[in-house]
């Protein structure tokens, strides 16, 4: 902890507040890779007398698995679940895959986490440490940030460490972790040098590493005294994280072959479960003695948990292995992962192990996507479907899965990935419905990315194609076209302004059932623009009265902007606009629909502005 007096002092004050005063504290440590954030978390864990310490370390490969990070932190506390109010308890159990049920409300999950931490802290003060927050899945980040902002008098500390904090942590107290000052940097560098070094070279190393402790420790390793003395072995200009990872690669390359295989296996498993890793190692013929050289080199330990000395060491261990060895590692991990307790992770390992297309694995990934959607994990569902499409050989089935993955990617806000998947789908044999679906998704992408003039004509074209194959979706697409034209306004291309779009929407097929809110919105807005205010008023009022009835959260989310800022505003029903805009923001956040959130926040902002007039 050389040169870390200020940061350690701040952490000591946090612990004192929790233990002595009985208050809660939240803090975000942030700084570049290798600057010492994990070391500060270790310091806090070791200097928290009388406290229970819970830790989680986010892993990049789990960013798309909803609630993965939250489960890692809360798993040791689940014996206290029964003390929670039933809705919170059931929501958390569903989020963690312990129960089946509808996607849990994100607000309810945040409350459940807050209640759980408070329950545990009643026995003794609780310190929760979350490392590499930038790699937390969004659902976990939102729940933990929610709890961090609402901790009151509970004896709970919640400390995050991140390279760059996510937007979910905005507003929480921050502590920037910077490089060591020159004196401390020289002391640390001298501790690992194997021979004399020219003073100018020492100063150059310190300057180029900006006092980054891990860089100071890693860059000299593997270089001879002669290379260091003259500076000839130092890497040229490169991103600091890349230079550090290259240093880890050199150290890993010097280890015995079996040790390298064990490290790549451990790096392929993000759970940190040593029993799982060792069971997989047995299948690969890796003996117990392979762990010692990695521990002696200070790279990784397989004790009560699998711990790499730094996330960049994990990355180096994984990517320095050959593709064949990584596939064998994932296959072994899939074989020892329980099919009943963790089917999704098993399917993911199987997918990473597959040397080529595999229909059985693709089908299992589709099931995992369904379970992810049931937990409210749009990004996870999109990731599973994406991998399923990549493993599908049959062209028609591949196109079908690519379309499903593209739709999920659009909802999750991964728009570039959605375009790639649409291109994949277009390369296969497509029916009329699928081609119309591609047109619809391209129009949705155009609307989401720029809210521009390209969207209305694309949506009208898709609506026309859908009329004979799916009349209900055709009606919804005509309504989308009206929404896009309203949004585009005076920027509309010739022939695709709101009046022209409304005239074409009049040709939409009639509703095949009792009119629901979207049907009433379409008929009301079409009448409004074609026949005047009085013609559309009763239909729009009726659409607002029944909005939400029999609608899924996804369907509500799709039409809330139009219902609030168009229908409610046109009939001058401010109370309904206010309630719908609140609902819009909550649903967008709860479901992780990032592409919808900016629109929801804009609607809410205008509602609040009008309230202040």
C-alpha positions in Angstrom: 0.0 0.0 0.0 3.0 2.3 -0.7 1.8 5.9 -1.1 -1.8 5.1 -0.4 -2.2 7.1 2.8 -5.0 9.4 1.6 -7.1 6.6 0.1 -6.6 4.3 3.1 -7.6 7.1 5.5 -10.8 7.6 3.6 -11.6 3.9 3.8 -10.8 3.8 7.5 -13.3 6.7 8.1 -15.9 4.7 6.2 -15.5 1.7 8.4 -15.5 3.8 11.5 -18.8 5.3 10.5 -20.3 1.9 9.9 -19.0 0.3 13.1 -18.9 3.1 15.7 -21.7 5.4 14.5 -24.0 2.7 13.0 -24.5 4.5 9.7 -24.4 3.4 6.1 -21.9 4.5 3.5 -21.5 4.1 -0.2 -18.4 4.9 -2.2 -17.1 4.5 -5.7 -13.4 3.9 -6.2 -12.3 4.6 -9.8 -9.1 4.6 -11.8 -7.3 3.0 -14.6 -6.4 -0.7 -14.8 -3.7 -1.7 -12.3 -3.8 1.5 -10.3 -4.6 -0.3 -7.0 -8.4 -0.4 -6.7 -8.4 -4.1 -5.8 -5.6 -3.6 -3.3 -7.7 -0.9 -1.6 -10.7 -3.3 -1.4 -8.4 -5.9 0.1 -7.2 -3.3 2.6 -10.8 -2.5 3.5 -11.7 -6.2 4.0 -8.7 -6.6 6.3 -9.3 -3.4 8.3 -13.0 -3.8 9.0 -13.0 -5.3 12.6 -16.2 -6.9 13.7 -17.7 -6.5 10.3 -19.1 -9.2 8.0 -17.5 -8.8 4.5 -19.3 -9.8 1.3 -17.4 -9.6 -2.0 -18.2 -9.9 -5.7 -15.9 -9.4 -8.7 -17.7 -8.8 -12.0 -16.4 -10.7 -15.0 -16.6 -9.5 -18.6 -18.0 -12.7 -19.9 -21.0 -12.4 -17.6 -22.0 -8.9 -18.5 -25.0 -10.2 -20.5 -26.3 -12.6 -17.8 -29.0 -10.7 -15.8 -28.4 -10.6 -12.0 -25.1 -12.7 -12.2 -23.1 -10.2 -10.2 -25.9 -9.7 -7.7 -26.1 -13.4 -7.1 -22.4 -13.6 -6.5 -22.6 -11.0 -3.8 -25.8 -12.1 -2.2 -25.4 -15.9 -2.4 -23.9 -16.3 1.1 -26.8 -14.3 2.5 -29.7 -16.2 1.0 -30.4 -18.0 4.3 -32.0 -14.6 5.3 -34.5 -14.5 2.4 -37.4 -15.8 4.5 -37.2 -12.7 6.6 -38.1 -10.5 3.6 -41.6 -9.4 2.7 -43.1 -12.1 0.4 -43.1 -10.0 -2.8 -39.5 -9.0 -2.4 -38.5 -12.6 -1.4 -40.3 -14.1 -4.4 -38.9 -11.5 -6.8 -35.3 -12.1 -5.7 -35.8 -15.9 -5.9 -37.1 -15.5 -9.4 -34.2 -13.2 -10.4 -31.7 -15.8 -9.1 -33.5 -18.7 -10.9 -34.6 -20.3 -7.7 -38.3 -19.9 -8.6 -40.2 -19.7 -11.9 -42.5 -16.8 -12.5 -43.0 -13.6 -14.5 -40.0 -11.2 -15.0 -39.5 -9.5 -11.6 -40.0 -5.8 -11.3 -36.6 -4.1 -11.1 -37.9 -1.7 -8.5 -38.9 -4.6 -6.4 -35.5 -6.3 -6.8 -33.8 -3.1 -5.6 -36.0 -3.0 -2.6 -35.3 -6.7 -1.9 -31.6 -6.2 -2.0 -31.9 -3.2 0.3 -34.0 -5.3 2.7 -31.6 -8.3 2.5 -28.5 -6.1 3.3 -30.4 -4.5 6.2 -31.4 -7.9 7.6 -27.8 -9.2 7.5 -26.5 -6.0 9.1 -28.7 -6.4 12.1 -26.3 -9.2 13.4 -23.1 -7.2 12.8 -22.0 -4.4 10.5 -21.9 -5.4 6.8 -19.3 -4.3 4.2 -20.1 -5.2 0.6 -17.2 -4.9 -1.9 -17.8 -5.0 -5.6 -14.8 -5.1 -7.9 -14.7 -4.3 -11.6 -18.1 -2.7 -11.5 -17.7 -1.7 -15.2 -18.3 -5.3 -16.0 -21.4 -5.8 -13.9 -24.5 -6.9 -15.8 -26.8 -4.0 -16.0 -29.6 -5.6 -13.9 -27.1 -6.1 -11.0 -25.7 -2.6 -11.3 -29.1 -1.0 -11.2 -30.2 -3.0 -8.1 -27.0 -2.3 -6.2 -27.0 1.3 -7.1 -30.7 1.5 -6.0 -29.8 0.0 -2.6 -26.7 2.2 -2.2 -28.7 5.4 -2.7 -31.3 4.3 -0.1 -29.2 3.0 2.7 -30.3 5.0 5.8 -29.2 4.3 9.4 -28.3 0.7 8.6 -24.7 -0.4 9.5 -23.9 -1.2 5.8 -21.1 -0.1 3.6 -21.3 -0.6 -0.2 -18.0 0.1 -2.0 -17.6 -0.2 -5.8 -14.3 -0.3 -7.7 -14.4 0.5 -11.4 -12.2 1.7 -14.2 -14.9 4.0 -15.3 -18.1 3.9 -13.2 -21.3 3.0 -15.1 -24.0 5.6 -15.4 -26.0 3.6 -12.8 -23.6 4.8 -10.1 -24.0 8.5 -11.0 -24.3 10.7 -7.9 -22.7 8.4 -5.4 -19.6 9.6 -3.5 -16.5 9.0 -5.5 -12.8 8.6 -4.7 -10.4 8.8 -7.6 -7.4 6.4 -7.3 -4.4 7.7 -9.2 -0.8 6.5 -9.7 1.8 6.6 -7.0 3.8 9.8 -6.5 7.4 9.6 -7.7 8.9 8.6 -4.4 6.5 5.7 -3.8 6.8 4.7 -7.5 10.6 4.5 -7.3 10.4 2.4 -4.1 8.0 0.0 -5.7 10.0 -0.3 -8.9 13.3 -0.8 -7.0 11.7 -3.7 -5.1 11.3 -5.8 -8.3 14.5 -4.8 -10.2 17.0 -7.6 -10.6 20.0 -5.4 -11.2 21.2 -1.8 -11.6 19.3 0.5 -13.8 20.2 3.9 -15.4 18.5 6.7 -13.5 17.1 8.1 -16.7 15.6 4.8 -17.6 14.0 4.6 -14.1 12.5 8.0 -14.5 11.2 7.1 -18.0 9.5 4.0 -16.7 7.9 6.0 -13.9 6.8 8.7 -16.3 5.4 6.3 -18.9 3.5 4.2 -16.3 2.2 7.4 -14.6 3.0 5.7 -11.3 0.6 2.8 -12.0 1.6 0.1 -9.4 0.8 -2.9 -11.5 2.6 -1.5 -14.5 5.6 -0.8 -12.3 5.6 -4.4 -11.1 4.9 -6.1 -14.4 6.8 -4.2 -17.1 10.3 -5.2 -15.8 9.5 -8.9 -15.4 10.9 -11.1 -18.1 13.5 -8.5 -19.2 17.2 -9.1 -18.6 19.3 -6.7 -16.6 21.0 -5.5 -19.8 17.6 -4.8 -21.5 16.5 -2.8 -18.5 19.7 -1.0 -17.9 19.7 0.5 -21.4 15.9 0.6 -21.8 16.1 -1.5 -25.0 13.6 -4.1 -23.7 10.9 -1.7 -22.8 7.7 -1.8 -24.9 7.1 1.1 -27.3 4.1 3.4 -27.0 1.0 1.4 -26.3 -2.1 1.6 -24.2 -1.2 0.9 -20.6 -3.7 -2.0 -20.2 -2.2 -3.7 -23.3 1.3 -3.3 -22.0 0.3 -4.8 -18.7 -1.5 -7.7 -20.3 1.5 -8.4 -22.5 3.6 -8.6 -19.3 1.2 -11.2 -17.9 1.4 -13.2 -21.2 5.2 -13.4 -20.9 5.0 -14.6 -17.3 2.4 -17.2 -18.2 4.4 -18.4 -21.2 7.3 -19.2 -18.8 5.1 -21.6 -16.7 5.0 -25.4 -17.2 2.6 -26.6 -19.9 0.1 -28.2 -17.5 0.0 -25.0 -15.4 -0.8 -22.9 -18.4 -3.6 -25.3 -19.3 -5.0 -25.1 -15.7 -4.9 -21.3 -15.9 -6.7 -21.1 -19.2 -9.3 -23.5 -17.7 -9.7 -21.4 -14.6 -10.0 -18.2 -16.7 -12.8 -19.8 -18.8 -14.9 -20.2 -15.7 -16.2 -16.9 -14.3 -17.8 -18.3 -11.2 -14.5 -18.7 -9.2 -15.6 -22.1 -7.9 -12.4 -24.2 -7.4 -14.3 -27.5 -7.0 -15.8 -27.0 -10.5 -12.4 -26.1 -12.0 -10.7 -29.1 -10.4 -13.4 -31.5 -11.6 -12.9 -30.1 -15.1 -9.2 -30.4 -14.7 -9.5 -34.1 -13.9 -11.3 -34.6 -17.2 -8.4 -32.9 -19.0 -5.8 -34.9 -17.2 -4.4 -32.0 -15.3 -2.9 -33.0 -12.0 -3.1 -31.1 -8.7 0.5 -30.1 -8.9 -0.2 -27.8 -11.8 -1.5 -25.1 -9.4 1.7 -24.5 -7.4 3.8 -22.8 -10.1 1.0 -20.3 -10.8 0.8 -19.5 -7.1 4.6 -19.2 -6.8 4.6 -16.8 -9.7 1.9 -14.7 -8.1 -0.5 -15.1 -11.0 -3.4 -17.1 -9.5 -4.5 -19.1 -6.5 -7.0 -22.0 -6.4 -7.9 -21.9 -2.7 -11.4 -21.3 -1.3 -11.9 -19.4 -4.5 -10.1 -19.1 -7.8 -8.4 -15.7 -7.7 -6.2 -14.2 -10.4 -3.9 -11.4 -9.3 -5.6 -9.1 -11.7 -8.4 -9.3 -14.4 -5.8 -8.6 -17.1 -4.0 -11.8 -15.8 -7.2 -13.7 -16.3 -7.6 -12.2 -19.8 -4.0 -13.1 -20.7 -4.4 -16.7 -19.4 -7.5 -17.2 -21.5 -6.3 -15.6 -24.8 -2.8 -17.0 -24.7 -4.3 -20.5 -25.0 -4.9 -21.9 -28.5 -8.5 -22.0 -29.9 -8.4 -25.8 -29.5 -7.4 -25.6 -25.9 -10.0 -23.1 -25.1 -12.7 -25.3 -26.7 -11.5 -28.3 -24.6 -11.6 -26.2 -21.5 -15.2 -25.1 -22.1 -16.2 -28.6 -23.0 -14.8 -29.9 -19.7 -16.6 -27.1 -17.8 -19.8 -27.9 -19.5 -19.6 -31.6 -18.6 -19.1 -30.8 -14.9 -21.7 -28.0 -14.7 -25.0 -29.3 -13.2 -27.7 -29.5 -15.9 -30.5 -28.9 -13.3 -29.0 -26.2 -11.2 -27.2 -24.1 -13.8 -28.5 -25.1 -17.3 -27.8 -21.7 -18.8 -24.1 -21.6 -17.9 -23.8 -25.2 -19.1 -25.3 -24.2 -22.5 -23.0 -21.2 -22.7 -19.9 -23.4 -22.1 -21.1 -25.9 -24.7 -21.5 -23.1 -27.2 -18.0 -21.9 -26.6 -16.7 -25.5 -26.9 -18.5 -26.2 -30.2 -16.0 -26.4 -33.1 -18.8 -25.8 -35.6 -22.6 -25.8 -36.0 -24.5 -27.9 -33.6 -28.3 -28.0 -33.6 -28.7 -29.6 -30.1 -26.6 -26.8 -28.5 -28.5 -24.1 -30.5 -31.8 -25.5 -29.2 -30.6 -25.5 -25.6 -29.4 -21.9 -26.1 -32.9 -21.0 -27.3 -34.3 -22.4 -24.0 -31.8 -20.4 -22.1 -32.9 -17.3 -23.9 -36.5 -18.0 -22.8 -35.4 -18.3 -19.2 -33.4 -15.1 -19.5 -36.5 -13.3 -20.8 -38.5 -14.7 -17.9 -36.0 -13.1 -15.5 -36.2 -9.8 -17.3 -32.7 -10.2 -18.9 -33.1 -8.7 -22.5 -29.3 -8.5 -23.0 -28.8 -12.1 -21.8 -31.6 -13.4 -24.1 -30.1 -11.6 -27.0 -26.6 -13.1 -26.3 -28.1 -16.6 -26.2 -30.1 -16.2 -29.4 -27.1 -14.6 -31.2 -24.9 -17.7 -30.3 -27.8 -20.0 -31.2 -27.9 -18.5 -34.7 -24.2 -18.8 -35.1 -24.3 -22.5 -34.3 -27.2 -23.3 -36.7 -26.4 -25.0 -40.0 -29.9 -25.1 -41.6 -30.2 -21.9 -43.6 -33.9 -21.3 -42.8 -33.6 -22.1 -39.1 -30.5 -19.9 -39.0 -32.3 -17.0 -40.5 -35.2 -17.5 -38.0 -32.9 -17.5 -35.0 -31.0 -14.5 -36.4 -34.2 -12.5 -36.6 -35.2 -13.4 -33.1 -31.7 -12.4 -31.9 -31.9 -9.1 -33.8 -35.2 -8.2 -32.2 -33.8 -8.9 -28.8 -30.6 -6.9 -29.6 -32.8 -3.9 -30.7 -34.7 -4.0 -27.4 -31.5 -4.2 -25.4 -30.0 -1.3 -27.2 -27.2 -3.3 -29.0 -28.0 -1.7 -32.4 -24.8 -2.5 -34.3 -25.1 -6.1 -33.4 -28.8 -6.1 -34.5 -27.7 -4.8 -38.0 -25.2 -7.6 -38.3 -27.9 -10.2 -37.4 -30.3 -8.8 -39.9 -27.6 -9.1 -42.6 -27.1 -12.8 -41.5 -30.9 -13.4 -41.7 -31.1 -11.9 -45.2 -28.5 -14.4 -46.5 -30.9 -17.3 -45.9 -34.2 -18.3 -47.5 -37.0 -16.1 -46.2 -40.7 -16.2 -46.4 -43.0 -13.1 -46.9 -43.5 -12.7 -43.2 -39.8 -12.8 -42.5 -38.9 -10.3 -45.2 -41.6 -8.0 -43.9 -40.1 -8.5 -40.4 -36.7 -7.5 -41.6 -38.1 -4.3 -43.2 -39.9 -3.6 -39.9 -36.7 -4.0 -37.8 -34.7 -1.9 -40.2 -37.4 0.8 -39.9 -37.2 0.5 -36.1 -33.4 0.8 -36.2 -33.8 4.0 -38.3 -36.3 5.4 -35.8 -34.3 4.5 -32.7 -30.9 5.7 -34.0 -31.9 9.1 -35.5 -35.7 9.5 -35.1 -35.2 10.7 -38.6 -37.0 11.1 -41.9 -36.1 7.6 -43.1 -38.3 5.7 -40.7 -41.9 6.6 -41.8 -41.6 5.3 -45.4 -39.8 2.2 -44.3 -42.5 1.5 -41.7 -45.3 2.0 -44.3 -43.5 -0.4 -46.7 -43.3 -3.0 -43.9 -46.9 -2.5 -43.0 -48.1 -3.1 -46.6 -46.1 -6.3 -46.8 -47.5 -7.6 -43.6 -51.2 -7.0 -44.5 -51.7 -10.4 -46.1 -49.6 -12.4 -43.8 -50.2 -10.9 -40.3 -53.0 -8.3 -40.2 -52.5 -7.6 -36.5 -48.8 -6.8 -36.9 -49.6 -4.8 -40.0 -51.9 -2.6 -37.9 -49.2 -2.2 -35.2 -46.7 -1.2 -37.9 -49.0 1.4 -39.4 -49.3 2.8 -35.8 -45.5 2.8 -35.7 -45.4 4.8 -38.9 -47.8 7.4 -37.5 -45.6 7.6 -34.3 -42.5 8.1 -36.5 -44.1 10.7 -38.6 -45.3 12.7 -35.6 -41.8 12.6 -34.2 -40.2 13.6 -37.5 -42.5 16.5 -38.0 -41.2 19.1 -40.5 -38.1 17.1 -41.2 -40.2 14.4 -43.1 -39.3 13.5 -46.6 -41.7 14.5 -49.4 -44.7 12.2 -49.3 -44.0 10.8 -45.8 -45.3 13.6 -43.6 -47.9 12.9 -40.9 -50.9 13.7 -43.2 -49.7 11.4 -46.0 -48.9 8.6 -43.5 -52.3 9.0 -41.8 -54.0 8.7 -45.3 -52.1 5.4 -46.0 -52.8 4.1 -42.5 -56.5 4.4 -43.3 -56.0 1.3 -45.5 -54.9 -0.8 -42.5 -56.8 -4.1 -42.1 -59.6 -3.9 -39.5 -59.0 -5.3 -36.0 -59.9 -9.0 -35.9 -61.0 -8.8 -32.2 -62.6 -6.3 -29.8 -60.5 -3.1 -30.1 -57.6 -2.9 -27.6 -55.6 0.2 -26.7 -53.2 0.0 -29.7 -56.2 -0.5 -32.1 -58.0 2.5 -30.6 -54.8 4.6 -30.8 -54.5 3.8 -34.5 -58.1 4.5 -35.3 -58.2 7.6 -33.1 -55.0 9.2 -34.6 -56.0 8.2 -38.2 -59.4 9.9 -37.6 -57.7 12.9 -36.0 -55.4 13.7 -38.9 -57.8 12.7 -41.7 -61.2 14.0 -40.3 -60.3 16.5 -37.6 -60.1 16.9 -33.9 -63.7 16.0 -33.1 -63.6 12.7 -35.0 -60.5 11.4 -33.2 -61.3 12.7 -29.6 -63.6 9.9 -28.4 -61.4 7.1 -29.7 -58.3 8.6 -28.1 -60.1 9.1 -24.8 -61.2 5.5 -24.9 -57.6 4.3 -25.7 -56.3 6.1 -22.6 -59.0 4.6 -20.4 -58.1 1.0 -21.3 -54.4 1.4 -21.8 -52.6 -1.4 -20.0 -55.5 -3.7 -20.0 -54.4 -7.1 -21.3 -51.1 -5.7 -22.4 -47.7 -7.3 -21.7 -45.0 -5.1 -20.3 -43.2 -5.2 -23.6 -46.4 -4.1 -25.5 -46.9 -1.3 -23.0 -43.3 -0.1 -23.4 -43.8 0.0 -27.1 -46.8 2.3 -27.1 -46.3 4.4 -24.0 -44.7 7.3 -25.8 -47.5 7.6 -28.3 -50.2 7.2 -25.6 -48.6 9.8 -23.3 -47.2 12.5 -25.4 -49.6 12.2 -28.4 -53.0 10.9 -27.3 -53.1 12.3 -23.7 -51.7 15.6 -24.9 -54.2 15.9 -27.7 -57.2 15.3 -25.4 -55.7 17.6 -22.7 -55.6 14.8 -20.0 -52.6 15.9 -18.0 -53.1 13.5 -15.1 -53.1 10.6 -17.5 -50.0 11.9 -19.2 -48.2 12.3 -15.9 -49.1 8.7 -14.8 -48.1 7.2 -18.2 -44.8 9.0 -18.3 -43.9 7.7 -14.9 -44.8 4.2 -16.0 -42.8 4.6 -19.2 -39.6 5.4 -17.3 -40.0 2.7 -14.8 -40.7 0.0 -17.4 -37.8 1.0 -19.5 -35.4 0.8 -16.5 -37.0 -2.4 -15.1 -36.7 -4.3 -18.3 -33.3 -2.9 -19.3 -34.8 -1.6 -22.6 -31.9 0.9 -23.2 -33.2 1.9 -26.7 -36.5 3.1 -25.1 -35.1 4.9 -22.1 -34.1 8.2 -23.7 -37.7 8.5 -25.2 -39.2 7.7 -21.8 -37.1 10.3 -20.0 -37.9 12.9 -22.7 -41.6 12.3 -22.2 -41.3 12.6 -18.4 -39.3 15.8 -18.7 -42.0 17.5 -20.8 -44.7 16.3 -18.4 -42.8 17.9 -15.5 -42.1 21.1 -17.4 -45.8 21.5 -18.1 -46.6 20.8 -14.5 -44.4 23.8 -13.5 -46.2 26.2 -15.8 
